[in-house]
Amino acid sequence: MVLSSNRVEDLSTHACNEEGFELPISNHDVPPLEVHRVCLPPHKTTLEKLRQRLLEVFFPDDPLHKFKNQTCLMKLYLGLQFFFPVFEWGPQYNLKLLRPDIISGLTIASLAIPQGISYAKLANLPPIVGLYSSFVPPLIYSVLGSSRHLAVGPVSIASLVMGTMLSEVVSYTEQPNLYLQLAFTATLFAGVFQASLGFFRLGFIIDFLSKATLVGFMAGAAVIVSLQQLKGLLGMVHFTSKMQIVPVLSSVFQHKDEWSWQTIVMGMCFLAFLLTTRQISTRNPKIFWLSAASPLASVVLSTLVVACLKSKAHGIQTIGHLPKGLNPPSMNMLYLSGPYLPLAIKTGIVSGILALTEGIAVGRTFAALKNYQVDGNKEMMAIGLMNMAGSCSSCYVTTGSFSRSAVNYNAGAQTVVSNIIMATAVLITLLFLMPLFYYTPIVILAAIIITAVIGLIDYQAALRLWKVDKLDFLACLCSFFGVLFISVPLGLAIAVGVSVFKILLHVTRPNTGVLGNIPGTQVYQNMNRYRTAVRIPSFLILAVEAPILFANSTYLQERILRWIREEEERIEANQETAIKCVIIDMTAVSSIDSSGIDTICELRKTLDKRSLKLVLANPGGNVMEKLHESNALEGFGLNGIYLTVSEAVADISSLWKTETELPI
């Protein structure tokens, strides 16, 4: 660090230049006090600053660092690895890795097949679409994805949102073809939106869906989904298409004459079985396969029961005929013009954001457990491209499922080959096993969905939010009750609005506080936090814990003046030494704009009129540069900027002492 040991009387020699702002040191009879100078950052042109800022915003992870100092051939190979991660793990793949991948792939297939059929029903789509969506997307992700444990397929949240938003405008029973077209089109726009976020590295947009928002949203969605399954669980034919809790419960009790006791008995038995196996596996992770295999076992067993008792089970509704064969192309079914296009775009964006949030969160969770990195932007592109391809092959929105990924991880998956094995099992099912689902009861699909979504209700996370952050808890409640009583998209929008309000509140009303010295140290801390901290006579030391911007500059000026007034009142009441200097600790002020600079200058002038000196301590490089370029530093004189609070206190105290010792 650079030190200065001489006071230069000429102000120009102390002004801030490219090397730094020279701070004054006393050269009178008292021993010289060494004070560090506050330096400016290295000079950069506007284009250099813009380039650095854009790199920080869009490329914080420096994704191209591997390409430095490489040959053209190596750069080409690294480029293939960057866009197609299969070229990264593929050359090292061997038979030792294949065995656990086969086991995990078959395990998640046993879960994916019944869940695929169930979630398609949740989205008000034909059950076969759920199986189509469990075949093509996993194959595409295995080439483009960077997570080793993400199990791809339909998920409950995206299915619920798509089914809710589309069915509010288009009836899936009266206009099934139009509904299917809109579902595929929404999937296309979801994929375009997801891939665009990854390509343009705008993934930070999805960060507005905070953890608190998602906790409340998923809990509310789980309740709504579970109540919607009462139609299948009770064997009802007529049921409301609305997703709010009041219409759903009203519909249940208005059509009590449709309740089927055979369906209720079967549904409750299998629901109890599924919940029991889930609970056992949760308590003993070593037998994870029990909960993973129970949905398929329930489908097989219930199908056999209905097939054997078909003459006596007239009250139990079944899936019926499902067509055999591979995914039919659906490009000709994309709805790209017409009055319902805005609906498809809106549905695609909302479901795409939720699918992306879940997929990336799940991928990063299991990557952290195995100590490897998942590139969020590459994941966005992979999920987006697989949904774009899926929309052209009779699939709807898919992403990484937490339940299937957890099973995949616990089963010992080593690479994304487990997704290929799962897709192969689905392929065999599509080609040869579809007639076996003819007698599969719809009630078993309802039981599977209820079992899956119950895990989305995380009351422990809600309790933690209450303990840690009340505003986060408020956002959680808004999301939960918004989904329950208003609608799924509006409930989500309200929760995001509360989260954004919280951000604005922190920006516009930043924390400030009075600092005191920790005895025996040069450390200054908030006096409310550290009771041992003591005030320094004649000084008021304040900390600002946020950037000083147009949104908070007026508030900060008013709050600082209030701190000064309150301190003067306290001093008058206690008959202590009057304030002569106000020091603002700028350590936490990461940036400042023109409004903030004007506020600092106005505050300095206001305090000058009251014979109070304003001093800035430890301004950051960005702040220092803007203060210098605006000529605001000139008004602070010789003793206006210091590197630390302790140096400011020591040097200014020394100057005061020197002034009192000078002969009159």
Summary of the structure (lengths in Angstrom):
residues: 664
radius of gyration: 32.4
end to end distance: 37.9
largest distance: 116.8
contacts: 2291
relative contact order: 0.14
helix: 62%
strand: 6%
